[in-house]
Amino acid sequence: MLTLAILGFLAERPMHAYEMRRLLSDLIGHNRPVSDGALYPALNRLRQAGHLERETEPGDSAPQRQVLRITPSGRAELLRRLSEPKESEITDGGAFFTLLAFLSQVPDPDQRAAVLRRRLDFLTRPPGFFTRAGAPVRIADESDPYRKGMLVMARAAQRAERAWLEEALQDLESPRTL
């Protein structure tokens, strides 16, 4: 998730690491803040893999700064990750939202639609939590008020996401005019 977000932000524009950290925290930090101890090793791995490069930029009244830029191989890696996401990036809500934040980078509407279709297919499966004898627990049958609250919120969020996915897919899959 961190690698995908780094490549996604750098595909939008070059930036300094401190700006990258702020953007990452805004996107994925609600779960856990992005620390320097996570960011800098990830940046170094991406640089060693040839997916990003650092350039020194002179500062106006400050010391020189390092600017991060995505390379062609980094852009190819980003497009591969966006077009062929792992199953966990489809099923995990936070990972999917990170993927969704950069999906517009994929130039082919059919590839974008395929990713959205995978998420929609996942959301149409029976819920995986709170089952009895293999069947999903109905909200009306849940006696624990907090579990009932979880079910109410999860089902409302799922309905909203499914509606959005269906609308987005209709837009992507409608006949295109040249």
N, C-alpha and C positions, 0 to 999 in steps of 0.2 A: 504494500500500500504506500509506503514512504517513497520507494523508488519510482513508482508510477506517478505520484504527485510531484516529485522533483522534476522528472522528465516533462511532465505536463506543463508545469509552470515555466520551465526554461524554453519549451516550444513556443510559448506565447511571447517571451522576450528575455534577453539576457538580464541578469540581476546579481546583486551582491548576496552573499550568504546570509547576512542579517535580515535582508528583506525576504529571502526565501524562507527563513525560519518563521517569520511573522505570518506569511501567507500559509505555510503549512499548519501552523497553530490555528489559524482561522478555519482552515478546511478540516483538519483531522484532529486538532488538539482538544476538541471538546471531550474526547474519550480519555486522552492522556496527553499532556503537554509534550511538544517536540523539544527534546533537550539537545544541547550541543553534543552530548555523548552519543546521541543517535544520529543526528544530522551529519556531522563531519565525517564519521566513518562511512556513511552511505555515499556522501559526495566523493570521498576518496575511492571507493569501490567503483563508482560510475566513471570517474576519471581514468582509473587503471584499465577499465574495460573499453575505454575509448568513446564513451557515450557523452562525455562533457569535457570541456576544457576551461582552464582558468587563464585569464589575461589580467595583467596589471594595468590599472588605470591611474593616471596621476590625479591626486586630490587638489582641489583649488586652494584650500587653506589647511588641509589635513594631510596626513600621510597617504601614501599610495594605497589603493584598494584593489582587491581581487574581484573581478567580474566573472561570473559563471555563464557559459554559453553551451547550448546543446550542439552536438556534432551530427553529421549525417547518419552515423551509425546509431547515435542516441535517438534521433527521430525515427529511424527504422525500428528500433527496439520499442519505443513508445507506441507506434502504430501496431506492432505485433501484439503487445500487451493489451491494447485497447480492442483489437479485432478478435483476439483469441483469449479472452480472460479465463482464468482458472475457475473451476466450479465454486470455490470458496469466495471468489470475487463477485459471483452472481448471487450466492445464497446469504452472504453476510451483508447486512444493511449498510454498515459503515464503509466496507470495502466497495460495495456497489456504488455508493454515493461518490466516492473518490473516483471511480471509473467514469461515472456519469459526468463529473465535473470537466472531463477532458474528452468525452466521446465525440464532440464536434470536430476534433482534430482528424478524425477518420474521414477521408474524402469520399468514400463510397457509401451512399445512402443504404444500399443493401446490406453492407457489413454492419452499419449502425443498427439497422432494423433487426439483424440476426442477434445482436447482443441484447437488445430490448426484448425480443421474443423469448430468449432464454430466461430472462428475469420474469417475464409474465408467466411463462410455463411453470417456473418455480413457485410463483405466488398462487397459482391455481391448485397446487397440491394441498391435501389436507394439512392443517397446522400440526407442527411437530411437538408442541408442548401441551401438557395437560390432556392426556388421553386416558381413557378407561377401557380396558379390554380391546385396545387397538383402535378405538373410535374416538374422534375428537370430542372433548367435553363441550356441551352446549352452555352458553352463558347462563341461561336460565337454570341449569342444573348445578352450577358451581356454588357451593355454600360458603367458601372462604371469601370474604369481601375483597381482599387484596388480590387474590388470584382472579376473581371476577373482574376487578379493575384492569388487570393486565390483559385479560381476554377482550374486554371492551375496547381498550386503547389499541391493541394490536390489530383487531379486526377492522376498526375504523381507519387506521393508517393503511392497512392492506387494501381496503376498498378504494381509498383515495389514490394510492399508488397504481393500482390496476387501472383505474379510470384514466389517469395521466398516461400510462404506458399504451393503452388502447388508442388514445387520441394521437400520441406521438407516432405510433406505428401506422395509423391511418394516414397521417401526413407524409411519412416516409414512403409508404407503399402505394400512394395514389399515383395515377399516371402523371408523368412529368412532361411538361411542354418544353420544347427547345427554343 
